Amino acid sequence: MQAGQKIHNYVLNSAFLLFIGLILYTRYCIYTGYNLKVIDSDQPFMWIGASDFLKGNFYEPR
């Protein structure tokens, strides 16, 4: 490999890793800044109720 090709590969690999890092950082910020405020302690019960309702099982009053 030539020296110019090595530098080019290094720059592309660095840009790719930076891009992946940015994606992970934005997802972390969205999760901690928004999702944790919306999720409360009764969400598992709401999900199981919606799942039962989808199957046609009405175990709880609606």
C-alpha positions as CSV (number, residue, x, y, z in Angstrom):
1,M,0.0,0.0,0.0
2,Q,1.1,3.5,-0.7
3,A,1.3,6.1,2.0
4,G,-1.5,8.2,0.5
5,Q,-3.8,5.1,0.5
6,K,-3.0,4.4,4.1
7,I,-3.9,8.0,5.1
8,H,-7.1,7.8,3.0
9,N,-8.1,4.5,4.8
10,Y,-7.3,6.0,8.1
11,V,-9.5,9.1,7.4
12,L,-12.4,6.9,6.2
13,N,-12.2,4.6,9.2
14,S,-12.0,7.5,11.6
15,A,-15.0,9.2,9.9
16,F,-17.0,5.9,10.1
17,L,-16.2,5.5,13.8
18,L,-17.1,9.1,14.5
19,F,-20.4,8.6,12.7
20,I,-21.2,5.5,14.8
21,G,-20.3,7.3,17.9
22,L,-22.6,10.2,17.0
23,I,-25.5,7.8,16.4
24,L,-24.9,6.1,19.8
25,Y,-24.6,9.5,21.5
26,T,-27.9,10.9,20.1
27,R,-29.7,7.7,21.0
28,Y,-28.4,7.9,24.5
29,C,-29.4,11.5,24.8
30,I,-32.9,10.8,23.5
31,Y,-33.3,7.8,25.8
32,T,-32.2,9.6,29.0
33,G,-33.7,13.0,28.1
34,Y,-37.1,11.9,26.8
35,N,-37.9,8.2,27.3
36,L,-37.1,8.0,30.9
37,K,-39.6,10.9,31.6
38,V,-42.4,9.1,29.7
39,I,-42.0,5.6,31.1
40,D,-43.6,5.1,34.5
41,S,-44.0,2.0,36.7
42,D,-47.3,0.8,35.3
43,Q,-46.1,0.4,31.7
44,P,-45.7,-3.4,32.0
45,F,-49.3,-3.7,33.1
46,M,-50.4,-1.5,30.3
47,W,-48.5,-3.6,27.7
48,I,-49.9,-6.9,29.0
49,G,-53.4,-5.4,29.0
50,A,-53.0,-4.2,25.4
51,S,-51.6,-7.7,24.4
52,D,-54.7,-9.4,26.0
53,F,-57.0,-6.9,24.3
54,L,-55.4,-7.7,21.0
55,K,-56.0,-11.4,21.4
56,G,-59.7,-10.8,22.4
57,N,-59.2,-11.6,26.1
58,F,-60.9,-9.0,28.3
59,Y,-59.5,-9.7,31.8
60,E,-59.9,-6.2,33.1
61,P,-62.6,-3.6,32.8
62,R,-62.1,-1.2,30.0
